[in-house]
Amino acid sequence: MTRTRATAIAVTLCLAVVYVLAMVRSCDAFAYVPGYDRCRIPSVSSALPSLVIAVLPAFLLPVRPTAGTGIIWIVYFMHVFGAVAVAPFLSDLTQDTLFFSLFISLSFIVVSLASNLTTIPFISFRINSTILNASALIVIIAALSFILTRFSVSFNLPSIYDVYDVRADFVDKISDGGGVDGYVMLISAYSLVPIGAILSFITYKRSSVLSASFFLMSALVTLVIYSVAAFKSSVFIFLLVSMIYIYVGDKEPFRRLLLIFSVVLAFALILDLSGVHSDSLIHWFRRVFIVPGLNVQFYLDEFGFFNDVAVPDAPSIISRVYFETDGSANAGLYGNGLARGGWHGILFVLFIFYLIASLANTIGGRVPLRISISLLFPSAYALSNSSITTVILSYGLMVNFIFLYGLANSCPAKITRSADR
């Protein structure tokens, strides 16, 4: 067993422990909250089969240090694991959750291994790095200018308790003004900000002025988006991409990506057990690791595995029926697949995911892994929570691939794989 595989298994087992603890805490804390009022604390014997199935992919998913593998493991930790592990906590659901759990784990393993074995030809042509950098900076400035002209921006930033009111006002505004505003906001947060942050590191040795320009523009776009739309994820993305780029480095970058999750798990657990921040598990951890899987089970209960009818407004239906709110309860790959038409829809979504992972391996393999992983992390997070086509178009995954392709042709660099074996 390689060090990377051993690390992956160890991190997954840590996730299982923290997940169960967080789920128990959440069931208790939100016992009377719609959605969570369906939660029941299972016995060890009834929870163990689902946990075993949830951990199974850790032994079989590819660990070759590529960008596509990075996406696979991020989606596994944030989406697939929870979709399986949450099942025994929802004992009143009518569908065969154990069968569905096996289907999730096995199908994700098959698709992941297939993408790891697929080679997509790379068409190369020389791109001047100066032109690439200038183009990226112009696009970031253009997006910032668009937001500033379309919205009244105040740098009196909303508190964490006011974000939902500010976001509701933003949704009303973009509903009245068309969809372009929303596209610009999401692509800026999930694509342009990471691109700017990464270019600030890449260009530092060549030009400190250009590096500072990328950093300041990215930071300013982040603040403007948070001020206008109160997207907490926008601030999170800017900081996370920067930290991942610095921490992952060039030595064993994929193994370090896995270790990032162990740090997050340990940090949330320590904060909770120490009493420093007793809500770290039922709020932070729950939102990232529990909610996507919880929604998948609600999709299964509402639409069924063998349903063959697409439900375009599935997120709003789930939000109204299970959470009793007028929201949008998205559920990543498997929930989105169920909404597209049961198991047929899931296979369609997994095929697109297979293409995404394969393309990431091809394009990302020609730049240092610290760059591709840092850039694609927000997209992988979005894949864990949203419709796959929405991630490609609205959340900027296509833009990220275009940038990676340009970067691969302007400064190609092979990844050193021997250190990660």
Beta strands, then each sheet from edge to edge (+ up, - down):
end
